[in-house]
């Protein structure tokens, strides 16, 4: 399974990738929604996108909207630690825009793995 991880926080993105690589997943990384969309358009076979919601350039909600329109078969896991409003509100909006699952930051390795398994 090929997973694209979009998060502007380098440490969080790398940690997510490290957690999933140990489970045998193939990982791609992007620092914002624009970069993520460019990658998914060039790479074939992306099954799941994990996207943070609060990011510069193109935030996660807009990214989810575009993914749903252009790649309806791709599963989306929205993640957020909040911002000006708490993360639950962002995650509810993400779900409404087409995210298949949501996960509050911080989350455990097992929470992440369980979420990916639900999407496969």
GIZI-V890673 format. One record per helix or strand of 3 or more residues. SS is the DSSP state (a for helix, b for strand). FROM is the first residue (numbers start at 1). TO is the last residue. If there is no record, write none. Layout:
BEGIN
ss=SS from=FROM to=TO
ss=SS from=FROM to=TO
END
This chain:
BEGIN
ss=b from=2 to=6
ss=a from=10 to=21
ss=b from=26 to=30
ss=a from=33 to=42
ss=b from=46 to=52
ss=a from=60 to=70
ss=b from=75 to=80
ss=a from=87 to=97
ss=b from=101 to=104
ss=a from=109 to=119
END
